[in-house]
Amino acid sequence: MAEVLVATKLAVAVLSEAVQRIDDLLIREAASFSSVREDVESLRNELTRIKCFLEDAEHKAGTRQARPQLGC
């Protein structure tokens, strides 16, 4: 009976430590994903500005028939 109680306490301690480590990893991963999302959004905005600049330059140079999109 005492061996079962000791084994149970040991198992609970091991599982508690594992759950805590997994929790810590998940929190770090979530923060990392948030940072990546912000970076991707910033990159998308910068590429849109470059695209608009190039479309405007093409229009001014007369090499493009249509006017640049209104979103630029």
ZALOFI-741298 format. One record per atom (N, C-alpha, C): residue number from 0; x, y, z; residue in one letter; atom name. Coordinates in steps of 0.001 Angstrom, whole numbers. Each point is the difference from the previous one (the first is absolute). Layout:
N
+------+---------+---------+---------+------+------+
| lolo |       x |       y |       z | lose | selo |
+------+---------+---------+---------+------+------+
|  NUM |       X |       Y |       Z |    A |   CA |
...
+------+---------+---------+---------+------+------+
***
This chain:
72
+------+---------+---------+---------+------+------+
| lolo |       x |       y |       z | lose | selo |
+------+---------+---------+---------+------+------+
|    0 |     817 |   -1192 |       0 |    M |    N |
|    0 |    -817 |    1192 |       0 |    M |   CA |
|    0 |     862 |    1259 |       0 |    M |    C |
|    1 |    1054 |      12 |     794 |    A |    N |
|    1 |     883 |    1164 |      82 |    A |   CA |
|    1 |     742 |     204 |   -1315 |    A |    C |
|    2 |     366 |   -1130 |    -653 |    E |    N |
|    2 |     697 |     125 |   -1283 |    E |   CA |
|    2 |    -894 |     654 |   -1052 |    E |    C |
|    3 |   -1271 |    -313 |       0 |    V |    N |
|    3 |    -945 |     578 |    -957 |    V |   CA |
|    3 |    -138 |    1494 |     254 |    V |    C |
|    4 |     -58 |     381 |    1252 |    L |    N |
|    4 |    -122 |    1414 |     360 |    L |   CA |
|    4 |    1247 |     773 |    -424 |    L |    C |
|    5 |    1166 |    -564 |     215 |    V |    N |
|    5 |    1252 |     643 |    -403 |    V |   CA |
|    5 |      64 |     101 |   -1524 |    V |    C |
|    6 |    -364 |   -1063 |    -692 |    A |    N |
|    6 |      15 |       4 |   -1461 |    A |   CA |
|    6 |    -992 |    1018 |    -550 |    A |    C |
|    7 |   -1143 |      96 |     630 |    T |    N |
|    7 |   -1007 |     972 |    -431 |    T |   CA |
|    7 |     499 |    1417 |     210 |    T |    C |
|    8 |     591 |     285 |    1131 |    K |    N |
|    8 |     541 |    1336 |     268 |    K |   CA |
|    8 |    1119 |     338 |    -983 |    K |    C |
|    9 |     843 |    -976 |    -318 |    L |    N |
|    9 |    1072 |     205 |    -946 |    L |   CA |
|    9 |    -570 |     290 |   -1396 |    L |    C |
|   10 |    -997 |    -762 |    -401 |    A |    N |
|   10 |    -629 |     208 |   -1310 |    A |   CA |
|   10 |    -639 |    1382 |     -81 |    A |    C |
|   11 |    -658 |     426 |    1046 |    V |    N |
|   11 |    -618 |    1325 |      27 |    V |   CA |
|   11 |    1070 |    1081 |    -107 |    V |    C |
|   12 |    1097 |    -167 |     698 |    A |    N |
|   12 |    1077 |     987 |     -57 |    A |   CA |
|   12 |     600 |      78 |   -1402 |    A |    C |
|   13 |     230 |   -1149 |    -624 |    V |    N |
|   13 |     565 |     -31 |   -1347 |    V |   CA |
|   13 |    -973 |     635 |    -987 |    V |    C |
|   14 |   -1264 |    -347 |      87 |    L |    N |
|   14 |    -999 |     570 |    -902 |    L |   CA |
|   14 |    -164 |    1498 |     219 |    L |    C |
|   15 |      54 |     446 |    1227 |    S |    N |
|   15 |    -110 |    1432 |     278 |    S |   CA |
|   15 |    1151 |     762 |    -640 |    S |    C |
|   16 |    1195 |    -535 |     101 |    E |    N |
|   16 |    1167 |     638 |    -617 |    E |   CA |
|   16 |    -134 |      12 |   -1523 |    E |    C |
|   17 |    -467 |   -1106 |    -570 |    A |    N |
|   17 |    -179 |     -64 |   -1449 |    A |   CA |
|   17 |   -1049 |    1006 |    -469 |    A |    C |
|   18 |   -1096 |      93 |     714 |    V |    N |
|   18 |   -1053 |     954 |    -360 |    V |   CA |
|   18 |     533 |    1430 |      87 |    V |    C |
|   19 |     772 |     302 |    1015 |    Q |    N |
|   19 |     565 |    1344 |     150 |    Q |   CA |
|   19 |     945 |     328 |   -1156 |    Q |    C |
|   20 |     835 |    -944 |    -381 |    R |    N |
|   20 |     928 |     243 |   -1120 |    R |   CA |
|   20 |    -746 |     181 |   -1316 |    R |    C |
|   21 |   -1008 |    -817 |    -222 |    I |    N |
|   21 |    -801 |     140 |   -1219 |    I |   CA |
|   21 |    -708 |    1345 |     -11 |    I |    C |
|   22 |    -522 |     407 |    1124 |    D |    N |
|   22 |    -664 |    1298 |     114 |    D |   CA |
|   22 |     969 |    1131 |    -340 |    D |    C |
|   23 |    1206 |     -64 |     536 |    D |    N |
|   23 |    1013 |    1016 |    -290 |    D |   CA |
|   23 |     336 |      38 |   -1494 |    D |    C |
|   24 |     150 |   -1162 |    -610 |    L |    N |
|   24 |     304 |     -68 |   -1434 |    L |   CA |
|   24 |   -1134 |     581 |    -837 |    L |    C |
|   25 |   -1223 |    -313 |     360 |    L |    N |
|   25 |   -1149 |     522 |    -748 |    L |   CA |
|   25 |     -89 |    1519 |     101 |    L |    C |
|   26 |     291 |     536 |    1159 |    I |    N |
|   26 |     -29 |    1455 |     175 |    I |   CA |
|   26 |    1072 |     648 |    -872 |    I |    C |
|   27 |    1200 |    -580 |     -19 |    R |    N |
|   27 |    1073 |     551 |    -850 |    R |   CA |
|   27 |    -346 |    -100 |   -1480 |    R |    C |
|   28 |    -575 |   -1119 |    -408 |    E |    N |
|   28 |    -382 |    -177 |   -1403 |    E |   CA |
|   28 |   -1083 |    1001 |    -405 |    E |    C |
|   29 |    -964 |     220 |     869 |    A |    N |
|   29 |   -1062 |     958 |    -315 |    A |   CA |
|   29 |     583 |    1399 |    -174 |    A |    C |
|   30 |     924 |     380 |     848 |    A |    N |
|   30 |     641 |    1311 |    -120 |    A |   CA |
|   30 |     793 |      76 |   -1297 |    A |    C |
|   31 |     651 |   -1076 |    -362 |    S |    N |
|   31 |     775 |     -37 |   -1237 |    S |   CA |
|   31 |    -899 |     159 |   -1218 |    S |    C |
|   32 |   -1140 |    -687 |      -6 |    F |    N |
|   32 |    -933 |     117 |   -1112 |    F |   CA |
|   32 |    -541 |    1411 |    -124 |    F |    C |
|   33 |    -244 |     633 |    1114 |    S |    N |
|   33 |    -488 |    1381 |     -28 |    S |   CA |
|   33 |    1027 |     908 |    -645 |    S |    C |
|   34 |    1253 |    -194 |     338 |    S |    N |
|   34 |    1077 |     797 |    -571 |    S |   CA |
|   34 |     129 |    -245 |   -1494 |    S |    C |
|   35 |    -108 |   -1249 |    -421 |    V |    N |
|   35 |     101 |    -343 |   -1415 |    V |   CA |
|   35 |   -1160 |     637 |    -764 |    V |    C |
|   36 |   -1174 |     -26 |     569 |    R |    N |
|   36 |   -1165 |     602 |    -652 |    R |   CA |
|   36 |     219 |    1491 |    -230 |    R |    C |
|   37 |     528 |     690 |     999 |    E |    N |
|   37 |     282 |    1430 |    -141 |    E |   CA |
|   37 |    1049 |     238 |   -1080 |    E |    C |
|   38 |    1014 |    -843 |     -53 |    D |    N |
|   38 |    1043 |     132 |   -1022 |    D |   CA |
|   38 |    -567 |    -209 |   -1400 |    D |    C |
|   39 |    -856 |    -995 |    -162 |    V |    N |
|   39 |    -600 |    -279 |   -1306 |    V |   CA |
|   39 |    -893 |    1169 |    -420 |    V |    C |
|   40 |    -766 |     532 |     912 |    E |    N |
|   40 |    -866 |    1146 |    -304 |    E |   CA |
|   40 |     837 |    1211 |    -417 |    E |    C |
|   41 |    1084 |     249 |     693 |    S |    N |
|   41 |     887 |    1109 |    -346 |    S |   CA |
|   41 |     609 |    -203 |   -1384 |    S |    C |
|   42 |     430 |   -1207 |    -286 |    L |    N |
|   42 |     574 |    -313 |   -1306 |    L |   CA |
|   42 |   -1040 |     163 |   -1105 |    L |    C |
|   43 |   -1225 |    -441 |     254 |    R |    N |
|   43 |   -1070 |     152 |    -987 |    R |   CA |
|   43 |    -254 |    1482 |    -287 |    R |    C |
|   44 |     -34 |     817 |    1028 |    N |    N |
|   44 |    -212 |    1435 |    -188 |    N |   CA |
|   44 |    1134 |     628 |    -809 |    N |    C |
|   45 |    1223 |    -383 |     309 |    E |    N |
|   45 |    1153 |     547 |    -725 |    E |   CA |
|   45 |     -31 |    -417 |   -1477 |    E |    C |
|   46 |    -325 |   -1244 |    -269 |    L |    N |
|   46 |     -79 |    -469 |   -1386 |    L |   CA |
|   46 |   -1130 |     701 |    -761 |    L |    C |
|   47 |   -1092 |     282 |     676 |    T |    N |
|   47 |   -1095 |     734 |    -635 |    T |   CA |
|   47 |     452 |    1408 |    -367 |    T |    C |
|   48 |     735 |     650 |     892 |    R |    N |
|   48 |     519 |    1346 |    -305 |    R |   CA |
|   48 |     957 |     -39 |   -1195 |    R |    C |
|   49 |     860 |   -1007 |     -61 |    I |    N |
|   49 |     936 |    -129 |   -1125 |    I |   CA |
|   49 |    -771 |    -231 |   -1291 |    I |    C |
|   50 |   -1017 |    -858 |      42 |    K |    N |
|   50 |    -814 |    -273 |   -1178 |    K |   CA |
|   50 |    -665 |    1287 |    -488 |    K |    C |
|   51 |    -564 |     766 |     910 |    C |    N |
|   51 |    -659 |    1250 |    -374 |    C |   CA |
|   51 |    1002 |     982 |    -603 |    C |    C |
|   52 |    1184 |      69 |     578 |    F |    N |
|   52 |    1036 |     885 |    -527 |    F |   CA |
|   52 |     352 |    -385 |   -1437 |    F |    C |
|   53 |     176 |   -1294 |    -239 |    L |    N |
|   53 |     352 |    -470 |   -1340 |    L |   CA |
|   53 |   -1131 |     235 |    -996 |    L |    C |
|   54 |   -1239 |    -218 |     433 |    E |    N |
|   54 |   -1133 |     259 |    -887 |    E |   CA |
|   54 |     -76 |    1484 |    -352 |    E |    C |
|   55 |     238 |     855 |     973 |    D |    N |
|   55 |     -21 |    1439 |    -243 |    D |   CA |
|   55 |    1121 |     396 |    -960 |    D |    C |
|   56 |    1171 |    -579 |     174 |    A |    N |
|   56 |    1126 |     301 |    -887 |    A |   CA |
|   56 |    -300 |    -453 |   -1422 |    A |    C |
|   57 |    -610 |   -1177 |    -157 |    E |    N |
|   57 |    -376 |    -476 |   -1331 |    E |   CA |
|   57 |   -1006 |     950 |    -645 |    E |    C |
|   58 |    -964 |     432 |     776 |    H |    N |
|   58 |   -1033 |     901 |    -518 |    H |   CA |
|   58 |     625 |    1328 |    -441 |    H |    C |
|   59 |     866 |     537 |     819 |    K |    N |
|   59 |     640 |    1280 |    -331 |    K |   CA |
|   59 |     920 |    -134 |   -1213 |    K |    C |
|   60 |     593 |   -1167 |    -183 |    A |    N |
|   60 |     896 |    -221 |   -1132 |    A |   CA |
|   60 |    -778 |    -285 |   -1281 |    A |    C |
|   61 |   -1305 |    -174 |     118 |    G |    N |
|   61 |    -832 |    -251 |   -1166 |    G |   CA |
|   61 |      66 |   -1413 |    -509 |    G |    C |
|   62 |     530 |    -905 |     774 |    T |    N |
|   62 |     114 |   -1391 |    -442 |    T |   CA |
|   62 |   -1203 |    -824 |     421 |    T |    C |
|   63 |    -929 |     614 |     663 |    R |    N |
|   63 |   -1156 |    -732 |     479 |    R |   CA |
|   63 |   -1257 |     707 |    -448 |    R |    C |
|   64 |    -938 |    -747 |    -558 |    Q |    N |
|   64 |   -1233 |     582 |    -508 |    Q |   CA |
|   64 |    -945 |     370 |    1139 |    Q |    C |
|   65 |    -189 |    -916 |     911 |    A |    N |
|   65 |    -976 |     231 |    1076 |    A |   CA |
|   65 |     619 |     812 |    1117 |    A |    C |
|   66 |    -844 |     723 |     695 |    R |    N |
|   66 |     468 |     775 |    1152 |    R |   CA |
|   66 |     265 |    -951 |    1167 |    R |    C |
|   67 |     851 |     380 |     923 |    P |    N |
|   67 |     232 |    -848 |    1180 |    P |   CA |
|   67 |   -1299 |    -228 |     761 |    P |    C |
|   68 |     -69 |   -1106 |     679 |    Q |    N |
|   68 |   -1184 |    -325 |     784 |    Q |   CA |
|   68 |    -209 |    1041 |    1078 |    Q |    C |
|   69 |   -1252 |     197 |     395 |    L |    N |
|   69 |    -314 |    1002 |    1020 |    L |   CA |
|   69 |     591 |    -340 |    1352 |    L |    C |
|   70 |     308 |   -1289 |     245 |    G |    N |
|   70 |     552 |    -399 |    1286 |    G |   CA |
|   70 |    1424 |     458 |     232 |    G |    C |
|   71 |     632 |     550 |    -996 |    C |    N |
|   71 |    1402 |     411 |     132 |    C |   CA |
|   71 |     107 |    1454 |     365 |    C |    C |
+------+---------+---------+---------+------+------+
***
